[in-house]
Amino acid sequence: MATSSSRSLGEWFTAFEREAFRLETLDDYSQSGGVDAYQAFLAGEEQPESYKTAAWLTTVGNATAAGKRVYRVHVLSRPLTDYLRFELSWGYRRNMSAGEEFFILDTTEWENPIPDAPDFWLFDDRVAGVMAYDGAGKYLGSELLEEDDQLVTFRGYRDTALAQAVPFTEWWAQHGE
């Protein structure tokens, strides 16, 4: 995908000043990273050491230690896919230890209020990194948008998702598997 920003998506994780918000809409990201950990999860094995010490934990830890907020909402419905069981039980809990916050917008019994929303990161309300995936959950790239008229839509997606989501720990206590 094209990029309109002078920075890459990866560079924004250290460049943002206040908050980085992520909207996740897929049931499967299994081809986008942590493949070995996912396979270990499916096999009932222990978490690989490389997964426990992933670079993402340092990125999040550095940001939150500097007083920045890193948070996300995952739109999902039950029953959970194998991948979602992995992501929520291993990934979210691991990332929470570094200070990342998680919320769940469960559409099992309600209509999705943002059905057309893509996956994206929103940095300081200034830049949206719109992400593309193939049907197997493989990350294909991102397009960075910085124009206010484009960002209004992504701010609206975030605000709607947060207004209807519940904190992950609350959701997990009720629906965790």
N, C-alpha and C positions, 0 to 999 in steps of 0.2 A: 504494500500500500504506500501511498505518497506521504511525505512529511512536509509540513509547512512551518515547523519550528526550527530554530537554530540548534536545538538540543535534541538528542535521541530520547526515546522513552526511558531507557536505562539511566541516562544522565539526570532526568527529572527526579529520580528517587533521592538524590543528594542535593539537588538544586531547590526543591520546594522549601518554602519558609514556614508555613503554618500547618497545612494538612494535605494528606494524600488519601483520596477516597477511591474505592474500587467497587464496581458493580459486576457481579458474576451471575450469569444467566444460564450456563450450560450444566448438564448433568455429568459430563465427562470431559476431563482435561488430561486424560491418561497418556497422551502422546506429547505433552508439552513440558515435561520435566518431572523428576522424581519417579521415573519409570521403574527403577530398581526397587525403590521403597514400596511402590504400589504392588509390584510382584511379590515382595516379601509379605506385605499385608494380606494379599490373597492366599498366600501359602501358610499363613498363621505363624510366620517367623518374627523375630525381633526386628526393631527398626535398625536399618543400617547406620553405622556411625556417621557416614557422609550425610545422611538425611538429618540426623540429630544436630549436626554442626553446619548446616547449609549456610551459604553466604547471605541468604535473605535474612536470617536471624541477626546478623551483624548490621545489615542495612536498617532494619526496623529498630533494633536496639540503639543504634547511633541516633536515629531520628527522634525516638521517644525520649532518650536521655537529654536531648537538646530542647525538649519541650514541644516537639511537633507531634501531631496526631496522625496515625496511620490506621485506617478503618475500612471495613467493607460490609456490603450486604450481599448475601447470596439468595437469589430467587430460586426456590425449589418446591417440589411436591413429593409426597410420600406415596409409595414406599421408595426409600432411597436406593439409588443404583449402587453397585459395588464401589464405584469410584467415589461417590459422595460419602459413603460410609468411611472410606479411607481418608478423604480430605477433611472431613469433620472430626473424626476420632483421632487421627494422627496429626494432620496438618494444622488445623485450627488450634488445637490444644498446644502444639509445639510453638506456633507463632505467638500465641497469647503470652508465653513466657518472656518474649522479647518486647511486649507492650502493644502488639497489634490488637485492635478491637474488632469483633465480629457480630453481625446481626443476621437474622434469618427472616426472609419474607416467604412464609409458607403458603403456597397457593393450592394446597390439597383440597381445601373446602371452600375457597374463595377464588374469584376470577383474578388473574394477574392484572394489577393496575397499570403496568408498564409493559405490555406484551411486545412492543416493537423495539424496546431498548436493547442496544448491543452491549457487549462487554466493554468496559472502559475504565480508565483511571482518570481522575479529575484532580489536578494539582492547584491548590490555592485559588480555586474558582477561575483560574487564568488560562489553563491549558487542559484540553481533554485528549487523552491518548485512546483512540477508538481501536479496539483490538479485533482481529479477524482469526477465525479458526475453521478448520475443515470439519467434515462430519464425524471424524474419528477423534476429535479433541486435540488436534495438532495445531499449535500456534503458527499462523501464517505471516504475521506482521501487524503493524499499527500505523495509523494516520494521526498525526498530532494537529489539533485545531486550536487556534488562538483568537479567532474573531468573536467578539461579543455576541453577535447574532447567532453564531453556531453554538456557543457555550450555554446560552439560555436553555436550550433543550436538555443538555446534560445536567445542568444544575436542577432542572425540573425532575429529571429521572431520579437523581440522588435524593431530592427532598421528598418525593413521593415514596420512594423505597424506604427511606428512614422513618417516615411517618407511620408506615404500616408494618415495619419489621419489629422483631423482638430481639433482645440480647441473646446471643448464642447460648450462653450458659443456662438461661431460663428455658430456651427452646430444647436444648439437649437434655435437660433434667426431665422433661416431659416426653420427648420423642426419640432420644438417643438409643442407638441399637448396640 
